[in-house]
Amino acid sequence: MNFNNFQILLSVFSLIFVGYISKAFKIIDEDFARKAIKFLFFLPLPILVFLSFATTKLDISLGIYPIISIIIQSILIVISYFIGKLLKFDNKTIGTLIAASGITSTLVFALPFIQAFYGIENLKYLFMYDFGNGLMAWTVVYLITGYLGNKKQLGIKKGIISFVKNPMIFALFFGVIFGLLNIKLPQFFTQFKTTLSGFINPLLFVSIGILLDFKYFLSKENLTKLFLSAGIIMGVSVLLAFMFTSLFDISGIGQKVILISAVSPAAALAVAFSVEHDLDQKFASALVAFTMVLGIILVPLIILL
């Protein structure tokens, strides 16, 4: 990996560290992080979701990539739910595990590796795979985590109505329509997407640092939970990826991209969903940080295989 791509990953950990230090010195508290994330859900994230899908050129010939992504994440969600029930996790912890297993950090984490080792021209495989990742995140994962969290008291009918009325769903719907119809937006919107992403991502990672509690790692029970969760998110995921790429006869760089995406860590959105739906926020922050560390080890191994 070249130095510039290494800097991207280093900056992510630096932002998490900035958030943690800011809380340690009592400059800001966890309430700030929760309010910041709720603000992101109100307007910035819906705009970014719309622009991300609307400006992504969808290659229909690579349509199997988002399908594989959706299949893998659907299986991981089911496994996470039943493992959580088997181990008697409470609903908030199960919801967090589902958020973490259902949304992988493909663009933030996997992209630098893929660009560095396989070239920018092969990012098309990643973008198509991430299309399925994004669809799952803002539909199935969002709905399930909401039901397991603070939307449960609404009941199924009202919960679905609340879900449909969410600005994120409108953003996703129109973004996908624009992408499928290849509707061209003015260049300004592409630049605005880059600027907005440059605002949202740092705020998310700083918020993770604020919510991160290193004491959480000192508990044997918590460590067991983290290793088990990482095993689902990264271990089971990469096995499924290998199985489905073999089944659909995908090899070479295309297969490598899917395997790297599958072994990527839990996305920062898992923390955002945990805040939005009042799930287990300490578990979410610890799991994202923990899987990022594992990802730095596992992704190069996948590349070398």
BELFENDA-V590879 format. One line per field, one symbol per residue. phi: phi as a letter, one per 40 degrees, with the letter a starting at -180 (. if undefined). psi: psi as a letter, one per 20 degrees, with the letter a starting at -180 (. if undefined). burial: # if it has 16 or more other ideal C-beta (glycine too) atoms within 10 Angstrom, else .. A space follows every 10 residues. Layout:
phi: ???
psi: ???
burial: ???
This chain:
phi: .ccccccccc cccccccdcc cccccfcbbc cccccccccc ccadcdcccd ccccbccccc cbccccccdc cccccccccc cccccccgcc ccccdccccc ccbbcccccc ddcccccbgc cccdcccccc dcdcdcdcbc ccccccccbc ccccgccccc ccccccdccc ccdcccdccc cfcccdddcc cccccccccc dccccccccc ccbccdcccc cccccccccc cccbccdccc ccccccccfb bgcdcdcccc cccccccdcc cccccdbfcc cccccccccc cccccccccd ccccc
psi: prhghhhghh hghggggggg hhghjkgrrh hggghgghgh hgggggghgg hghhjpopoh ikhhghgggg gghgghgggg ghggghjkqr hhgggghggh hioqmghggh ghgggghiqh hjihgghhgh ghgggggjeg gggghghicj ihihrgghgh ghghiphhgg ggghgggggh ilppqqhghg hhgggghigg gghghghghg ipohhhiiph gggggggggh hghhghghgg ggghhggjlp abhggggggg hhjqrqqhhh gghhghjlbn hggggggggg hgghhhghgh gghh.
burial: #...#..##. .#..##..## .##......# .###.##..# #...###### ######.#.. .#.####### ###.###.## #.##....#. ########## ########## ########.. .######### ########## #########. #.......#. ..#..#.##. ###.##.##. ........#. .##..##..# ########## ###..#.... .#..##..## .#######.# #..##....# ...####### ########## ########## ########## ##.##..##. .##..
